[in-house]
């Protein structure tokens, strides 16, 4: 079910459409004119997961429509803070597109990153594939009681997916946060580096595995390494002095090395 509300809507603890607290089957999308961000997400000061996309974000229309299609697939109740004119514009731009379409769009990167701790990398190599947190939990793997995304307020269904970053520092910030069992956004903080995995997203998309939720590019369930992994960066093959670095520095050196090996495959 979709509920439209005025631009500028800021969710609080009480759902204006039920006059009760939000339950997990509700989610919010806000289209904004902010100049401070392109995309931001989380629960913030409310009890409902909210995705905010600024109109300065390139192809915001696709973010909005991917969000609607993805959340419809989970039968979510959606509150859309968007005016009618922008919603019509988004629907027109999105014609014949889908959130799980089996090709890369023009503005999507050909390579994406998934980072993990060195301990988990050893398990991943043994399995020969990446697995979502929920699959690992079902298998009885010795994982944390809660996925790191839960600290960010991610919806429960996100734990069915393997998440990627677009080459920036965010995936290393996740490793830093896992190491400290709390969300830490300090890119210059020292941490124990793990493995930074570079994947062929174009091939993943062509095989029908790529999912777009309006904010992330991700894969559900499992992803085999032999077919999609291009390269892995570790402190050893980057010739660092030891396994300790900062998210900022490790990201910079790893991306530069990847580009030197594979040309312009990684977005700048």
MARDOKOL-985726 format. One record per residue (C-alpha): x, y, z. Coordinates in steps of 0.001 Angstrom, whole numbers, padded with zeros to 6 digits, always signed. Layout:
% MARDOKOL-985726
XYZ ...
***
This chain:
% MARDOKOL-985726
+000000+000000+000000 +001282+003457-000919 +000462+006562+001089 +001348+009964-000359 +002168+012876+001905 +003452+016390+001359 +007128+017213+000635 +009040+018049+003786 +007492+015225+005806 +009625+014271+008819 +008567+010979+010417 +008208+010880+014180 +007393+007944+016437 +003659+008035+015645 +002456+006984+012201 +000109+009722+010883 -001873+007152+008894 -002596+004832+011836 -002141+007136+014852 -000035+004363+016375 +003663+003579+016538 +005247+002323+013347 +005497-001419+012842 +008118-003201+010726 +005850-003321+007682 +006094+000468+007228 +008822+002378+005410 +009305+005993+004267 +010779+007672+001172 +011386+011436+001178 +012302+013319-001994 +014083+016505-000936 +015896+019518-002345 +018775+019226+000106 +022197+020455-000959 +023867+018687+001986 +023518+015123+000695 +022424+013038-002267 +021186+010010-000335 +020837+009382+003387 +019059+006573+005188 +018313+005126+008604 +015844+005596+011432 +017227+008867+012787 +014948+010312+015456 +011971+008192+014422 +011089+004523+014720 +010659+003920+010992 +013344+003314+008374 +013512+006331+006082 +015301+006826+002770 +015896+010446+001792 +017003+011239-001753 +017856+014759-002875 +016859+015910-006332 +020519+016791-006872 +021100+013016-007040 +021511+011977-010658 +018491+009970-011834 +016613+010373-008544 +013595+009163-010482 +015133+005685-010581 +015881+005745-006854 +012229+006476-006166 +010816+003864-008528 +013336+001171-007533 +012319+001832-003926 +008633+001406-004762 +009133-001808-006756 +011506-003350-004213 +009302-002556-001216 +006234-003785-003099 +007986-007136-003461 +007988-007309+000360 +004392-006026+000655 +005497-002990+002652 +003326-000011+003491 +005121+002953+001941 +004847+006606+002866 +006092+008708-000041 +006912+012330+000700 +006805+013527-002888 +004562+015829-004888 +002350+014518-007673 +004330+016220-010446 +007599+014572-009378 +005937+011179-008998 +004557+011412-012539 +007983+012464-013827 +009605+009482-012089 +007087+007018-013527 +007655+008364-017043 +011461+008161-016731 +011211+004622-015341 +008983+003246-018094 +009992-000327-019085 +012532-000492-016237 +012501-002724-013155 +014382-002892-009860 +015882-006272-010794 +016395-005775-014526 +019181-007937-015921 +021536-005277-017244 +023572-002378-015925 +022168+001082-016369 +024301+003828-017863 +025036+005471-014507 +025794+002252-012605 +029410+001199-011895 +030832-001908-013534 +032705-002840-010364 +031462-002867-006780 +033124-003704-003480 +032320-005903-000522 +034705-005696+002429 +035021-008120+005309 +037273-008977+008227 +040245-011253+007616 +038670-013925+009821 +035504-013905+007735 +037513-013834+004501 +039064-017174+005412 +035558-018637+005871 +034391-017103+002600 +037299-018677+000712 +036474-022054+002242 +032813-021722+001211 +033735-020425-002233 +031004-017815-002045 +029631-014822-000206 +026528-015505+001870 +023946-013198+003358 +023848-012758+007123 +020574-014706+007381 +021989-017699+005518 +025080-017716+007730 +022881-017552+010800 +020774-020498+009598 +023933-022500+009012 +024962-021878+012597 +028017-019855+011670 +029732-018133+014569 +028441-014702+013615 +027361-011760+015720 +023882-011918+017255 +022907-008919+015157 +024049-007836+011678 +025894-004522+011547 +023048-003088+009474 +020685-003448+012405 +022717-000833+014248 +021936+001485+011333 +018248+000685+011572 +018125-001389+008381 +014890-003305+007693 +015045-007004+008561 +014833-008097+004921 +018187-006416+004234 +019836-009312+006086 +018752-011569+003204 +021225-009723+000973 +024921-009248+000310 +025554-005500+000231 +028069-003628-001932 +029682-000201-002021 +030661+001750-005127 +034377+001978-004400 +034296+004620-001692 +035370+004262+001921 +032002+003084+003251 +032765-000636+003025 +035908-000175+005142 +033910+001846+007670 +031697-001239+007997 +034746-003377+008847 +035879-000743+011355 +032420-000737+012931 +032286-004538+013119 +035642-004535+014868 +034281-002161+017511 +030728-003556+017705 +029272-000111+017102 +028852+002358+014263 +032009+004445+013803 +032246+006879+010889 +035825+008075+011463 +037679+007364+008204 +041018+008218+009817 +040679+005856+012779 +043184+003000+012961 +041711-000453+012399 +042704-003988+011489 +042272-004321+007742 +040547-007309+006236 +039832-008226+002634 +038407-005806+000073 +036678-007774-002687 +036112-006322-006174 +033192-007830-008120 +032102-007747-011761 +028676-006183-011312 +027962-006142-015043 +028180-009927-015115 +026110-010183-011919 +023406-008015-013483 +023363-009985-016753 +022822-013171-014761 +019749-011620-013148 +021200-011436-009639 +021397-007674-009113 +018737-006059-006923 +018165-002318-006461 +016233-001012-003445 +016498+002711-004151 +019649+003091-002089 +021805-000022-002528 +022931-002461-005177 +022850-005948-003683 +022514-009682-004277 +020130-012004-002479 +021335-015153-000753 +024693-016328-002089 +027249-015192-004669 +029960-017561-005968 +033483-016182-006068 +034782-018099-009068 +032343-016487-011494 +032149-012908-010250 +035170-011995-008116 +037780-009992-010030 +040384-009308-007368 +040893-009101-003613 +042972-006499-001779 +044681-007360+001511 +047437-005613+003412 +049893-008226+002136 +049280-007890-001602 +049159-004104-001214 +052641-004301+000328 +051645-002453+003487 +053980-002669+006467 +051400-004477+008589 +047678-005233+008811 +046796-001929+010493 +045718+001112+008510 +042821+003565+008332 +039677+003126+006202 +040676+006192+004197 +044210+005024+003436 +043364+001366+002789 +040593+002367+000377 +042870+004767-001503 +045746+002311-001925 +043464-000613-002806 +041545+001355-005449 +044724+002758-006980 +046205-000731-007172 +043028-002148-008694 +042973+000565-011360 +046636-000021-012171 +045892-003720-012690 +042556-003475-014489 +042541-000083-016172 +039482+002115-015868 +037185-000651-014639 +036646+001076-011290 +034806+004365-011120 +037001+007277-010105 
***
